[in-house]
Amino acid sequence: MTRLFLIALALTTALIGCNQEKKIQEGLFKEVMDVHDEVMPEMGTLRKLTKGLQLKLDSLAADSLHLDPSTKKDMENAITELKIANNSMMEWMRQFEQIEESTPHGEVMKYLLNQKKLIDKVKEDMLKAKKKGEYYLNQ
C-alpha cells in the first residue's frame, strides 16, 4: 500500500511539474508572439515610408539647389534602414520554427528566450527606422 502511494505521489508530482513547465513555455511563447503581432502591421508602414521617402528624395534631387549633400545622405540612410528593418522581420518569420511537443523543457526555453531577444531587436529596429523615415518624410 505504501509503495502504491509513493508511486502515485511521484506520478502526480511529475505531472504537476510537466504542467508547470508547459505553462511557463506557453507564457514565453505568448510573449514572443505578442511582440511579433505588435510590429507585424508596421511592415506596411515601413514600405509606404520607403516609397514616400524615395519619391521625396528623387524630387528634391531633381532640383539640386534644395538638397544639400548631407540631407541627401541622411535620407538615403533612412531609406536603407527602413528596408533593412522590414527585411529583418521577414527573416525572423522565415527562421521561426514550431517546437516539437517532445522537445525537452530546457531546449524549448533556450530557443524561446533567444527568439524573444531576436524579435525584440526586430521591433526596436523597425520602430527606430519608422521614426527616422517619418522625420525625413515630414520635413
N, C-alpha and C positions, 0 to 999 in steps of 0.2 A: 504494500500500500504506500509506503513512504517513497519507494522507488518510482512508482507511477506519478506520485505528487511532484517529485523533483523533475521528472521528465516533462510533465505538463507545465510546471513553472518555467523551465528552461525554454520550452517552445513558446510560451506566452511572452516571455522576456524578449526572445529573438524576434517574434512578430511585431512587438511594440517598437523595438529598435529599428526594424526594417521600415515600419510605417513612419517613424520619426525621420529617418534618412530620406525617404521618398518625399515627405513634406518639405524638408529643407531643400532638396533638389528642385522640387516644383516651385518653391518660392524664388530660388535663384534664377530658374528658367524664366519665370514671370518677369523678374527684374530686367533680364536681358531683352525679352520681347517688348516690354513696356518702353524701353529706350528706342528700340527699333521702330515701334509703332508711332512714337512721338515724332521722330525725324523723317520717317519714310515720306510723308506728304511734302516735306521740304525739297525733295528731289525735283519736283515740278517747278518749284520756285527758283531753285538753282539754275535749271535750264533756261527759264524765262529771263532771269537776270543775266545769264551768259549772253543770250541773244541780244537783249536790250543794250547791254554794255558794249557789245561788239558793234552794233549799229551806231551807237553814240560815238564810239572811238573812230569808226570809219568816217562818219560825218564830220567830226572835228578834224580828222587827219586831212580831209579834202581841203580844208581851209587852215593851212599850217600856221596862220597868224594867231589863231585861237587855241592852239595846243602846244604848250611848251613840252620839251622832251622829257622832263621829269614827270609831269602829269601823264603823258602818254605811257611811260614805263610803268607807272603805278596802276594805270587802268589795265594794261596788258597783264600785269602780275595778278590783279584781281580776277581777271577772266581765267587765268591759269589756275588760280586757287579754287574757283568755282567748279571748274572741270575736274580737278583732282578730288575735291570733296565729293562730288557726285559719283565719280568712279570708285572712290573708296567704299561708298555704301553698296554699290553694285558688287564689288569684290567681296565685301563682308557677307553679303547674302549668298553669293555663289559658294563660298567656302564653308558656310554654316551647315553642320551635319546633324541629323536626327540621332539621338542617343539610343543605343540598343537597350532594351529592358534588362538584359543580363550584365550590363557594364557595371563593374564594382563602384560602390559609392565614392571612393576616393578619386577614381578616374573621372567620374561624372562631375564632381565638384571642381577638380582641377580644370577640366575642359570649360565648364560654365564660368568659372572665375576668369579664365583667360578671355572668353567671349565677351564677358561684361566689360573687361578692360578695353578690348578692341572696339566694341560698339560705343562705349563712352568716348573714345578718341574720335571715332567717326562723327559722333554728334558734335563734339567740340569743333572739329574742323569744318563741318557743314555750317554751323551757326556763325563761326568766325568769317567764313567765306561769304555767307549771306549778308552779314553786316557790312563787310567791306564792299561787296557788289552794290548794295543799296546806297551806300555813301557816294560812290562814284557815279552811279546812275542818276542820283538826285542832285548832283552838283550843278 
